[in-house]
């Protein structure tokens, strides 16, 4: 029964054109980044950083490195944007369109309805992150040779890995990125349970993320970074660290599970108490 | 088997400081078609929302199919279908897919059952088209199909004829009759169209400003006040004599009298003729539901501030 209802939610979600905006825009962004790195001098900084440290740049300015380069801006900006859009729609769009009233004329509990909606959102998040990884590497492979992985974030990361371990880290980073994707979706889902328009739910979720990110960068809050949601959302990045900070990773993962549970619980309590009117 | 499929007791609802329903008790028994009437904002949709567990009561109790809706919503709605004014669908999906999705929230539904219901409502051949290509009438039929899928005993119709053209309204009326005659459904029909209610319903309940101001059969509405058309040689004098003798309690215009309780027209005629007043015509005028309703609403209007 639960599977049938989940299937219905997936039909609804993937039947809408706006669901594919995220896939389309991510693909476009990846294409632009690939072309910029292929046909401009954008990779010059990476080459210099590698050569300064005694590496042969041509072995590491590879499809894998470019795929990671494009992953950073997408994971920070575009991915949360589209997940907030879909998460904000999940309940609020149905309430706005009037279909929620049609559903709630049926003998399904509100909590169960939310559960299947959230699961459909999780499926979307996993698919989006999976696509991000596959198309990123695929597009980069069209214009760059296979090779090792070089990740450079000034002051944070300087990692050079051979192709095999590099690909493993790339896959692991995407696996951990799924947790960020699900958390952002859950945050938007929480706001979607309020009696608000879908756009308002999306904007509220993005506002929470942006305010978190901005506050975290203020020097006064530097020591308090672990208290911010965005600090933990970026744990996928630590999969590129050498060595991997497993303690921080585990701690952040547990906290994100807690955030997800809290968002869903609060959303369910709000939704359960709400009067659904036309 | 529960006889009352809908039962509300002292049902109340407040939205903040505003009371939208106040102490509403009503019953819909198995097999009945009950009309729910009231002006805009009278509380009809809120009451229907409460029956479906979409709006939580602030006070009182609501039971559907023998189950308390606030405690056992799933049990209460297991055999209930509902149609709302301007039914909403997933326009980008086909009619068939919409039915599959909505039926999935009630329980397992076989493709054979889907086909059966689609045929019953007359949508065969169009079930594969996206709902955005449907006319208003087809959407109304799709709404009916989704309501019928769980094999309901009770159908709740919230202004189902709104927005339909005359042909659509006629078809909807015919369909409601079929629902009762062929499927033996119990129906609660909220409507502004008094003619429709008069033609279809066995009983009515009237809400005004959140309170129930009438519940009874259509015969009761007719019995409430039956004026008599009387034509005689001198109506004013005859009316005055009838009133003095206690035969009537009211006079309207130049030819209408309101008999006192228990006073029949035959006795009135004999009494007038015995006093030498010729009676050219006498006929009981049954009040239409519209007249009854307007009078009821008129009585409930608050006096205007001086």
Contacts between the chains, C-beta under 8 A, distances in Angstrom:
chain1	res1	chain2	res2	distance
A	1	B	107	7.3
A	1	B	108	7.3
A	4	B	104	4.8
A	4	B	108	7.2
A	5	B	104	5.4
A	5	B	105	6.5
A	7	B	104	7.5
A	8	B	100	7.1
A	8	B	101	4.2
A	8	B	104	4.6
A	8	B	105	7.5
A	11	B	93	6.8
A	11	B	97	6.3
A	11	B	100	8.0
A	11	B	101	6.3
A	12	B	90	5.8
A	12	B	93	7.4
A	12	B	101	6.6
A	15	B	90	6.7
A	15	B	92	5.3
A	15	B	93	5.1
A	15	B	97	7.6
A	16	B	92	6.1
A	17	B	92	7.3
A	97	B	88	5.3
A	98	B	84	7.4
A	98	B	86	7.0
A	98	B	87	7.7
A	98	B	88	3.2
A	99	B	88	4.7
A	99	B	89	6.8
A	99	B	90	6.5
A	101	B	54	6.5
A	101	B	84	6.2
A	101	B	88	7.2
A	102	B	84	7.2
A	102	B	87	6.7
A	102	B	88	5.9
A	102	B	89	7.5
A	102	B	102	6.2
A	102	B	146	7.1
A	103	B	102	7.0
A	103	B	105	5.6
A	104	B	52	6.8
A	104	B	53	7.2
A	104	B	54	5.1
A	105	B	52	5.0
A	105	B	54	7.4
A	105	B	77	7.1
A	105	B	80	7.3
A	105	B	81	7.7
A	105	B	82	3.9
A	105	B	84	7.8
A	105	B	147	8.0
A	105	B	156	7.7
A	106	B	77	6.5
A	106	B	102	6.8
A	106	B	105	3.9
A	106	B	106	4.9
A	106	B	150	7.6
A	107	B	73	6.8
A	107	B	74	4.2
A	107	B	75	7.5
A	107	B	76	7.6
A	107	B	77	4.0
A	107	B	78	4.9
A	107	B	80	7.8
A	107	B	105	7.5
A	107	B	106	6.0
A	107	B	107	7.7
A	107	B	150	7.9
A	108	B	74	7.3
A	108	B	105	4.3
A	108	B	106	7.6
A	109	B	73	6.8
A	109	B	74	6.3
A	113	B	105	7.5
A	273	B	56	7.5
A	275	B	15	7.7
A	275	B	49	7.0
A	275	B	54	6.9
A	275	B	55	4.4
A	275	B	56	6.1
A	276	B	49	7.0
A	276	B	54	4.2
A	276	B	55	7.0
A	277	B	45	7.2
A	277	B	46	7.5
A	277	B	49	6.1
A	277	B	54	7.3
A	277	B	55	6.5
A	278	B	45	6.3
A	278	B	84	6.6
A	278	B	85	7.3
